[in-house]
Amino acid sequence: VGATPTMQTAGVLQDHISKDLDQVDRAWTVLEEIHADGDPIDLVALNTVLGAASKLGDLQRCVGIYKAAQDLGVTPDITTYNALFAACAHVRHRELGDKLLKVQRASTLGAFYAHANVHRTL
């Protein structure tokens, strides 16, 4: 029996794959292969790849990962949205950040708020 992954334990992996987009793509491919084999995708794994793309400022990849979450059977959490907001801030895309904030607030996460400092920078 293995340990349950957390964003804290996955941080080292995220730091490693956020060094270049090829690493992010490889990690995403692994998640797709796991799903194709019929195994569930862990939210922490998805957020790790999303966070790496966000650290690289690749908003397009971030949005693609976010949109694929439902197909993978993963429900976004506050960490998911914070990574998206960080990517929006990185490229100064306030309009998308505002739309995502509305989606996040309308979700079951409505009681949780995104990291205010990230959204303020948009």
N, C-alpha and C positions, 0 to 999 in steps of 0.2 A: 504494500500500500504506500503510495507516494504522498508527498505533502501537497496540500491545496495551494495552487499558485496565487500570488497576490501581486499587485503592481509593485510593491516593494521588492519582492523576490525576483520579479521580472525586469526590474530596472537595469540590471547588468546586461541582459539580453537586448533591451531597448537601446541602451547606449551603444552596444556593438553594431546593431543593424542600422542605427541612424547615422552611420558614417558615410554611407552612399546609397543611392537609389537602387542599385543592383541588389544590395543586401535586403532592402525592403521588399523588392519584387520576389526574391527567393523565399523570404519568410511568408509572403502572401501566398505563393505557390504551394508551400507546405500546408498552409491552412486549407486551401482549396482541395488538396489531395486528401487530407484527413476527412474533410466533409464528403468527398466523393466516395471514400471507403465506408461511409455510413456512420462514422464516429462523430460525436458532438464536438463543436468548437467551443472552447472556453472563452468567456467574455474577457478574461485577463489576457489571453493570447491575442484576441482581436484588438484590444486596446493597446497592447504592446506594439503591434505592427502599425496601428493608426498613430500612436504617439511618436514612433520613429519617423513616419512620413511628415508629421506635424513639425517635428524638430528640424527637418530639412526644408520646411516651408513649402511643401508640395500640396497645396490646397486641392488640386484636382484629384490626386491620389487619395487624400483624406476623405473627400466627398464620395469617391468611388467605394472606399472601404465601408463608410457609413451606410451607403445605399445597399451594399451587399449583405450587411449584417442580418437583415430579416431573412434573406434567402438562406443564410447559414444557420438560422435558428437562434440568433443571438439578439437579445434586447439591449439596446444602448443604455448606459448608465451615466452618471454625472462625470465620470472620468472620460467617457467617450466624447461627451459634449465639450468638456474643457479642452481636449486635444483639438477638436474642430475649431473652437473659439481661438485657440492659440495660433492655428494655421491661418485663420481669417485675419488675425491681428498682424501676423508676419507679412502678409501681402496687402494689408490695409483694405480688406474687403468688408467694410462695415455692413453693407446691405445684406450680404449672405449671413454675417454674424447675427444681425437682427432677426432674420428669418429663422435661423437655427435656434435662437433664444426663445422665440415664440413657440416653436415645435417642442423644445425641451420643457417649457413651462406648461404646455398643454398635455404633456405626457404624464405618466404616473410619477415622474420625478418633479412635478410642479412645486412640491414643497421645498425642493433643493434648488439652490441658485448657483449658477455658474460663477466661477471665480471672478469677482467684480473687477479686479485689476486688469484681467485679460480683456474683458468686454469694454472697459473704459478706454483701453488703448486703441480700440477700433475706430 
